[in-house]
């Protein structure tokens, strides 16, 4: 049994997965991220090595081996029929690059995150290949869609699929099934997440903005979040923040809106990071807000990752304790 299990993080973004694992007691060994602005935010918050650049250019054999290989990877279609014939796209495909790391490092755990729709992507072929390729390598494979509002105690409607695989050789347990966390009651409200003071004027929509009459007509409540969609304003009826997206960074038009005592405004980048469960201590660097919006929309919800990582830590410790006990009996 080890005091700290190590993690290597691919497609790390600003470190949502890394922070969740770190909070659960893991040691971050290294991470990789391609986006230069995400790397700026990452380095503000983590001290371990970050390899900035294209994952396709990394030789997995040059990095320290880790207990957990994690990544929220870009999803691409594969043709199962074509893949069986050799499928030439495998070399440029992100999932197959992850498999290179798996083959080189043989981690005890593979932790993957993606959009909920991955299961139906390319008529189910993508998910079939992912599951089959991981199982073929002697790993278990369990997946579940978790919503941040149900598993992270944050009022944010964000459904993501999590795939968790354990090395069967390490487990030595027939019929193992990973137990995902239980749903928990949502006790935090939108108001718990928002800044209640006046914020910078640039976040407000004043009377000089063409959409102001529409906002004034539709935005009546101060306890929910709205979305402006060019021709109409949509209220979130379930009193949670709608799914934050990466394209919030493109001009700010997709950033959710709120009604405050100081006027109608969009969420600030700090509020978006809060809706992803990042703590106040998480530093946001002095880069353009468009980048920060994109980074929060691209990220994972930290408390959901922490709950999953805690469960993984428990399994690793249980297996480690069992092996220690067996070893002690053999040497006695």
N, C-alpha and C positions, 0 to 999 in steps of 0.2 A: 504494500500500500504506500502511495506517495503522498507527500504533503501538498504538492502542487502538480496538477496535470497541465501540460503545455498545449497551446493552441496556435495554429497558423491560419491566417484569415486571407482568403482571396476575394477580390472585388469588395474591398473593405469599406468603400465610401468614406464617411467621416467617423466610422468606428462604432456603429450601433451594436453589431454582433459582438465586437471586441469588448465593449463596455459591459454588455450583459454577461459574457463569460467571466470577465474580470470580477464583476460584482459577486458572481457565484463561487469564487475561490480559485479560478484557473489562472495560469500565468501565460500572458501573451508572449510568444516567442518571436513572431514576425508577422507582417501584413503586407499586402500588395494592393495598390490602387493606381488607376490610369489617369483619372481626372486631376489636373494640376491644382485646381482650386479646392477640391475635396482634400487633397494632400496637405494643403496649407492648414485647413481646419483640423485635420487628423494630428498633424505634428504639434499643434497648440495644446493637444490634450493627452498625448501618449508619448512615452519615452522610448519604447522598444523600436527595433528597426522597421522602417517602412520602405519597401521597395517601390519607388515611383516608376511607372511605365507599363508597357503592354505585357499582360500575363503570358501572351503567346511567345514572347521572347525570353521567358525565364526558364532556365534549366532546373527542374525540380531537384535534381541530385546535388545541387550546390547549396541548398538551404538545409538548416537543421531539421531533423525529423521531429514530428510533433505527435502528441496523443490524440488530438482532435484537429481535423482539417475542416474548416468552415468556409462557407461562401454563399452569398446571394447572387447567383450568376445570371447573366442575360440569357433569355430563352430563345432558342432557334429551332426551326423545324428540321426533323430528319425524316427521310423516307425509309421506313423499315425495310421495304423490298430493296431499295437501293443500297441501304446500309449492309444488308446481307451479302451484297455483291462486292463490297469493298468501299462503297460510298465515299467518293473523293473529298467530300466536304469535311470529313472527320478531322482533318488536320487543322482546319480553321474554325472548328466549332468549340465553343467555350466548355460545354459539358465534357467533351472528350479530352480537353486540356486538363480539366479537374481529374479525370481518370489517370492522366500521366502522373499527377502528384500522388494519387492514391497508390499507384503501382510502385512509385519510387520510395514512398515513405511508409506505406502499410500502417496508416494510423489506426488506433483502436476504435475511433469514432469518425464517421463522416456526417457533417451537419450542413444541410442545404436548405435554402429559403428561396421562394419564388412567388409569383402572382397566383392567385387562386385558380385562374383559368388554365394553368399549366396542364391539369389533368385532361382537359379536352383539346389541348393544343394539337394542331395537325391531326385532327380526328383521333386523338388518343395515342398516336404513334410515338410522340416525343416522350410521354410519361412511361410508356411501355419499354422503350429503349433504356431510359434512365434506370428504372427498377431492375430490368433484366441484367444490365451491365454491372450494376452494383452487386446484385445477388450472385452473378457469375464469378465474382471475385471472392466469394466466401464471406459475404456480409449479410446480416439481417437487413430488413427494409421495412420501416413503418412510416406512415405519413398521416398528417391530419391538418385540416384548415382551422386556424385559430383567428378569432377576431379580437383586436386590441381591447375593445370595450368589455369583452367577456373574460379575457385572460390577463389583462394588464392593469385593470382598475384605472383606466384613462378614458374619458368620454370621446373616443375617436373610433369611427366606424372603419376599420381597416382589416380586411381578411387576407391572410397570406397562408400559403401551404408550406409546411415544414416537413422535411424528409430527414429521418435519423436512422443511421445504419451503424451496427456494431460488428466488429471483427469476430466471426464465429469461433475462430481458433482461440482468441483471447477469452471469450465468454465461457466456452465449453459448457453450454447449457442448451439442451434440446428444447425446441418450441418457444424460445425466448420472444417475448413481445414487449416493446417499449411502452411504458405507461405514461401517456401525456398528462399534463396537469389537469385538474378539475376546473370547471368554470367557477368564477367567483363573482360575488355581487359587485356591481358598480356603485361605489359610494362617492366618488369624486364627480363634481358637476363642471360644466363649462366655465362657470364663474370662478371655480377654484384654479383654473388654468390661466385665465386672462389677467392682463395688467389692468389695474383699475384707475391708475393715474392717467393724466394726459400724456400722450406720446408725441413723437416728432410729427410736425405738421404734414410731412410728405405722405403719411399713411392715411390721411383723411380725404373723403370725397366731399368737397364743398359745393356751394350753389353754382359755381362757375363750370362744374363738370356736367357734361351732357346727360349723364345717367342719374343726376341728383333727384329730379322729380320722381323717377321710378323707385329709387331707394326710399325716398320719403313716403311714398305711397304704400310700399310693400313691407318695409322693415319696421315692424311695430314692437317687437319684443327684444329685451336686452339679455335674455337667458338662453339664447340659441345662436346658431351660426347660419349665415345665409351664403348663397353663391350667386354671383352675377353672371348671366349667360347672354351677353350682348343685347338680346331683345326682352329678356325677362329676369326676374329675381326669384330664386328658389329658396324656400325656408326648409331647414332640416327639422322635420316633425318629431324626431326621436330624441331631441335635445342632446345630440352628440355632434362632434365635428365631422363633416363629411371627409372621405378619404383624401388625405393630402397627396398631391401628385408632383412629379418632377417638373411638369410644364408650368408650375406656378412661377417658375423663374423667367418665363418668356413674356416680358412686359408687365407681369403682375396681374393680368386680367383674370387669372384663375385662382387667385388667392381668396380664401373665404373671407366674408365680411361680417362685421358685428355692429350693433347699435350701442353706443356708449353715451354717457352724460356729456361728452365733449363733441359728439357728432358721429356720423357714419364713417367707419374706417375698415381697412383690411387688417388681418392679423399681422403682427410684426414677426420677423424671423424668430425671435426668442420665443414667442407664443407657439409658433409652429414646432419648434424643437421641444417645447414642453408637451405638446400634444403627441409627440413621439416618446415621451417619457425620459428625455434627457434632463439631468439635474441642473440646478442653477449654477453649479460649479463648472459646468461644461462651457468652455470658452468659445465664443464666436469671434473670429478674427475680423479685422477691418477690411473686408473685401466687399464687393458690390452685393447689395441685398438680393439681387437676382440669383446670384450663386448660392446664397444661404437658403433661399426658398427652394431652389432645385435640390440642394443637399438634404434638407429636412424631408422633402417629398420622396426622395430616393431612398431614405433610410428605413430601418426597421424600428419597431417599438421596443425600446430597451427593456422594460419590465417583462414583456413576453419572452424575450430571449433569456433573461435572467431566470425565469421560472423553468424554462426548458433545460438550461444549462445546469441548474440545481439538480434536476432529475437525472441528468447524465452523470453528474458528479457522484450522486448516490450509487448509481449502477457501477461506476468505475471503482468506487470504494468497497462496495460489497464483493465484487469479483476479486479485488486486491486482498481483502481480508480473508476470503476463502482460500486463496492461493497461499497466503502467509501461514494460515492454519495447517494446510496440507503439508507445506514444507516443514513446519515445526514437528509435525507428527512423523514425517519420514526421517528427520534427523535425530528424533528422540530415541 
